[in-house]
């Protein structure tokens, strides 16, 4: 009899726990009213491509970056190295994450996922997925620096129609090395970068997102602002990035595989960093003397 009573008690306890869990789930679902947010389902891509910081300006010096004299020299030396077949100072050549603010360029297919506390930006590239916290938290003081930093945002309904149409974001706590784009426009080595974004969702343009990105950095003579434009794809599909499949990327770029056991630097680079073949189309020449020691 005592055993049956104990069993009944355990059963009742488990049922209560299950009921509480279900109620919490229902409450959470109700708390996240999707009708208050823009419909961002599907895949998105960057309009104008992702190679240049300002998509409609020429690459390199044509970007007219407002760099200090010191960082202008660093940038020009980097361009000279690339022109001679080197890799310059673009850190993604070494398979590092592009980091902030460069990930706003929109590499590959993008998905935006909205939850009650977080705005997720998912990109199939090299560790580019972002979490933008929208739960009202304050800035932490005990976090290590990272390439993507810490992003905190706030939703706003600017026209009072009951649906959010603006997301303002600030990102801090970013580490280097980083560059604005593939031409190697540098950010300061002191890692004091602050990035502010304004994502605008226009109701009369449901398939377009505009992101005003302003970068505050000590390599710049003044804050640098650019408008990023993302568009929803009519057809949705996924592909693997070069960082995930080095052999496929080499074949796509017409680059032959190194012989097994080869001792050239090209063989070592491909084995360590499968993303490298993807940049071959940018005019880089991979030769033994051009490979930085840090990659080997």
N, C-alpha and C positions, 0 to 999 in steps of 0.2 A: 504493500500500500504506500509506504514511504517512497519507494522507487518511482511509482506512478505519479505521485504528487510532485516529486522533483522534476520528472520529465515534463509534466504539464507546466511547471513554473518556467522551465527553460524554453518551452515552446511559446509561452505567452511573452516572455522577454524578447525572443527573436522576432515575433510578430510586431511588437511595439517598435523595435529598432527598424524593421523594414518599413513600417508605416511612417515613421519619422523621416526616413530617407526619401520615401516617395513624396511626402509633403514638401520637403526641402527642394526636391527636383521640380515639382510643380511651381513652387514659389519663385524659383530661379528663372523658370521659363517665362512666367508672367512678368518678372522684373525686367527681363530683356525684351522690350517691345520692339520688334524688328521694323515696325512701320515708322519708327522715329528716325531711322537711319537710311542713308542712300542704298539703293540696290546695286551691289558691286559684284554680283555673281559672274562667273566666267573668267576668261583669261584676258590679260591686258598686255600691251607692248608699248614701248616708248616711241612716240612720233619723232621722226628725224634721226633715229638710231641712238646708240648708247656710247659711241666711241668718244664723242666730244662733250665737254662740259656745257658749252652753249651750242646746241644742235645746229643752228643756222649760221654759225660762223666757221671760217676755215680752221683747220687743226693747227696746233702749235702756236706760233707767234700771232697768228690770225685771231686767236681767242682774245687777245688784248687784255690779258690778266693784269690786274692792278697790283703787281708785285713790288716789294721794296727793292732797292738796288741790289742788296745782298742776294735775295732770292731770285731776282731776275737773272743774275749771273749763274746761279745754280741751274736755273731752267735752261738757259742758253747752252751751257756746257753739256747738259743732258741731251739736248737736241743735236748738238754736234757729235756726240757719241753715237746716237742712233743713226745719224746720217752716214757714219763710217761703218755701220754694221753692228754696233754694240747694242746693249740692252737698255742703256740710259738708267734713269732712276725710278722707272715705273715699278712699284713693288709687286704688282700682280704678275710680273714676269717670273717672280720667284714663288708663285703659287700662294701668296699671301692674300687675305681678303681685301677687296677694294676699300672697305671701311666707309665711314661717313666723312664727307658728304657724297663721295663718288657713287655709292649704291643708289642714290636717287636718280642716276642716269638711266636706270631701268634695264638691266641685263636680262636677256632671255624673256620667257613668259613670266608674267607676274600675276599673282592672285592676292586679293585683299579679303581678309576674313575679320569680321566684326564680332566681338564678344562683349558682354557687359562691362568688362574691366580692361580689355586690351584690343588694340587695333593691330592685326598681324599683316605684314607684307611678306609674302612668300615668293622667293626667286630661286629657280633651279640653276645655281651657279656655284660660286666658291664661298660658302658660309655667309650668304647674304641675307638670310631671313631676319626680319626685324620685328621686335615687339615694342609697340608704343603704348605705354600704360595710360589709361584714361580714367582711372579710378580715384583721382584726386590726391594721390600720394605725394609726399614731399621728396626733395632730393636726398638720396642717401649720402652718407659721409664716410662709409667704410668699404666701398667697392673698388676693386682693382680696375685699371683702365682696360678697355677692349677696343677692337677696331670699329665696332658699331656703336660703342658708347651706351649711354642710358638715355632713352627718349621718353618724355612725358608730354601728353597732349590733352587738349580739352575740346569737346564738341560744342558747337554753337548753332542755334537756329536764327540766322540773321534776319529773316523776313517774317518770323513769327507764324509760320503756317503749320507748325507742329512736327516738322521734319528737319533734322540737322543738315546743313549744307556747307559747313565749314569745320575743318579740323586744324587747330593750331598746335604745332609741335615744337619743342625745344630739345636739342640733344647736346649733352655734355659728356665728360669722362671718356674722351676718345684718345686712343694711343696711335702711334705711328710705327713704321713709316707709311705715309699715305700720299696720294696724288689726286688731283681733280679729275684727270682723265688719262687716256692712253698715251698722250704726248708727254706726260710726266710733269705737268704743272704742279709745283710742290706746295705742301702746307708746312707750317713752321715745326721745327723739331721739338719745341717746348710743349707740344700736345695740349695747348690751351684753347683749342678750337671750340667754338659754339656755333651750332647750326639751328636756324629757325626756319620752320616750314609752315606754309598755309595751303592746305589741300582744299580746293574749291570744287564743289559738286553742283553743277548747274542743272536745274530741273528741265530746261529746254535742250540740254545736251547730255542725255543720260548715258551715252557711250563714251564720254570724254571726262577726264580728270585733269585739273590744272594744279600744279604744285609750285608755289613761289618759294624758292629756296634762297636764303640769305646766309652767307658764311662770314663769321667774325673770326679772324685768324691773324696772328702777328706777322705772317709772311705777306700780308696785304696792306696796302696803304689806306684802304677804306673797305667797309663791308662790300661783299660781292654778291649781287642778286641776279638770279636767272629764273625763268619760268620753264618748268618741266611739264610735258604734255603726254598723258597716257591715254590710249584708246582701246576699247574693248574689241576683241577679235570676233569676227562673224562666225568663224569656225574654230573650234577648240581642239587642241591636241597638245601632247607633251613630248618633249625631246630631252635627251640627256646632254648635259653640257660637256664641253671638252675636259673640264676638270674631273669628270666622272668616267670618261672613256677616252683615254689618250690615243689608243690605236685607231678608233673610228675617226678621231679628229685628224690624225696624221694622214689617213687615207683620203679624207675629204679635202685636205689641202695639198694632195699630191706629193706628200713627203715620204720617201721610202723608209722602211724600218731599218734600224742599225743591225748589223750582223750580231748574232749571239756571241757573247764573249769579246766583243769589240772593245778597244781601249780608248776610243776617241771621246772627247768631252760631250759630243752630241748624244752618244749612247747613254752616258751617265745622266745627262739632263732629262732625257725622255723617261728614264726609269724613275727618277726622283720626282719629276714634276710633269705629269701628263698634260697639263694645261699649255705648256710651252708651244707645241705645234700650232695651236690655235692662233698665235700671234705672228706666225710666219708670214701671213699675208700683209703685215704692216711694214714689210721691207727689211726685217731683221735678217741678218746672215749669221747662222750658228757655226762657229768654227772654234777650234780648240783654244786659241789664244784669247777669244772674246768672252769666255765663260767666267763670271766672277767666282772667287774662291768659295764664297758662302753658299753657292748652289751645289757644289760638288759633294 
